[in-house]
Amino acid sequence: MEWDTLLFSLGFFAFCGGLIDAAVGGGGLIQLPALLHAFPSASLATVFGTNKMVAFAGTFSSVFGYVRKIKIVWVLMLPTMISAFICAFCGAMLVDYIPKDQMRYIIFFLLIFIAIYTFKKKNFGRVHTVLQCGKKEIALGVLLGGLIGFYDGIFGPGTGSFLIFLFIKVFAFDFLNASASAKLVNLGTMCAALLYFVPAGHIILQAGLILAVCNMLGGLTGAALALRYGSGFIRIFFLILLVFLIGRMGMSIFIP
């Protein structure tokens, strides 16, 4: 495939990945396989590093769209982001020492539980409660941010979905606020990953820069759709993404 055609194809996937990621997370499910297919001779670390660079641009653009319209609970989000950042960097450093095959089974069944719970609870994530954040809530946010950040550094798939679910379940956010807050935490984990990948040279720079622009456009579009259509739209999108993620992980686990 010629370079221009390859970039056009990857740009389309990057745009779609940014759009989906801005609304409910999981854009890497579209973008990462496309990069793996496009650069078969590149190392896995280089593909992952390029994917993180592209995804960071889209996440940053979608966060910019959200923070202008959504009232972020900064007293909770800032310590959660810092915890996620530190633990994601630690996770990236330990990536070669974790038994990923066993982890895939755990994540697979957790996603099934989240999908069933969200589907059965019709009002789940419909109403946003203004949270009065004390030391207990902040400590819980730091703990959850650290756990999710560590997971994202080591493995990654479903990080955005887990964050959205936890923000709704634990802190009584609606889907819209949970999605916006999840993007902020994702910024922390992606920054940590890039601090690990960039100095090591695990970036395909030319392709990464072009795809980053496409991902940013997708992120802005996804955030605009989420803000316009609200939590009901995101809930449906969230369930569709979970089904897709469960199907994809199930095929990789049970079909050799």
Order of alpha helices (4+ residues) and beta strands (2+ residues): alpha-alpha-alpha-alpha-alpha-alpha-alpha-alpha-alpha
